[in-house]
Amino acid sequence: IMARVALDHLEFGAKRRPGQALLRIFNATEKEHGYVSAFTFIEMVNDDMPFLVDSVAAAINRQNLSVQITVHPIISVVRDEDGNIKSISSAKKNGAVSESFIRFAITRETDPQQLKLLQKEITKVLSDVRVTVRDWGAMRQRMRETRDLLENGPKGADPLLRTESQALLDWMADDHFTFLGYREYKLGKRGKRTFLNAVKGTGLGVLSRPEGDRKSIELTPAMQRLTRSRDWLILTKANSRSTVHRAAFLDYVGVKIYNDKGAVIGERRFIGLLTSIAYSESPTNIPLLRHKVQRIFERAEVDVSRHRGKALLHIIETYPREELFQSSVQDLTRTTIGILNLQDRQRVKLFLRRDPFQRFFSCLVFVPRDKYTTAIRRKIEALLIDAFGGISADSAVQISESALARVHLSLIHI
């Protein structure tokens, strides 16, 4: 049976043009396939590229289906001008190109409508992966170019903040950020209303689709306050999840563009995901975060060499990494000092932050470790979702030697 399956998959990919993604979803039958199975099968043939397996697996999970078996050989093939396979090579020679043959066995699904939705979802994911991989180099180059635009800035801005913001963009471009989308915007006014207007033709990756060029965004009062702040970067979460790599809320890196008079004239927007390296590196070594750490200690008037200072530094080192990027120094000081003052006391404590765009709440909840259970976490999630009118939430739990367990909940409420 395995030989039949392999040959059938190879026959499915017998004709394919470069850039074309072949996809089929089926339930095997004795008459058509020569075997039956308790699983539903998904087979793909594609150009070999990163993110294919994990992105499609996430799409399957979004349809409340589970991956049971994954088979993913990379095969070097030689095709003729019409896309027909002429030969299979053990290495890249004689014009051979590496192609990805992926087969998933998933929870059996027989509802035609559900299978149609799954096909549509995976087709979109494969398209998103393709444009992301296609434009990755260009998006990274845009970030390097954008770094130089920070030479212009608002009057009275902190020169160290400029240097740290530039260094952070260099750090992200150095394999600390997975680029998924990019687009440029210009600031415009219509009467008393202010808009960000997409610059036609600047989109890359998942933001490259033409319909995005026609999109104008009216700035809310909260957004207008951001344009008046004396800084360059807007670090937050987008209110949509990534369809590429992993199904987390997208990281949003907005770079405010100033003219030579210090007025904001637009934004360069990058969306993507911080890489695993970015989560493991000490914040005292990361540009901008190290600046925030220094400011926290200055505001708290705590000596880092003393016991209380070392305890505060440990709190910062183990703080949710995305929160360090996205929170203001004021918010971080308030929360980290609040955690420090808990001093492992056996009590429940909630720390709350709302993002600058007022689209989500970040909730840090501390619970006595010996009373923490999965059921408690679910109750916490349900209470906060109900309290803030949440429509989607991600949670992460930290249980260490501390007497308190920590639940971090990111809650979208629009």
Secondary structure, 3 states (H helix, E strand, C coil): CHHHHHHHHHHHCCECCCCCCEEEEECCCHHHHCCCCCEEEEEEEEECCCCHHHHHHHHHHHCCCCEEEEECCEEEEEECCCCEEEEEECCCCCCCEEEEEEEEEEECCCCHHHHHHHHHHHHHHHHHHHHHHHHHHHHHHHHHHHHHHCCCCCCCCCHHHHHHHHHHHHHHHCCCEEEEEEEEEEEEEECCEEEEEECCCCCEECCCCHHHHHCEEECCHHHHHHHHCCCCEEEEEEEEECCCCCCCEEEEEEEEEECCCCCEEEEEEEEEEECHHHHHCCHHHCCCHHHHHHHHHHHHCCCCCCHHHHHHHHHHHCCCHHHHHHCCHHHHHHHHHHHHHHCCCCCCEEEEEECCCCCEEEEEEEEEHHHCCHHHHHHHHHHHHHHHCCCEEEEEEECCCCCEEEEEEEEECC
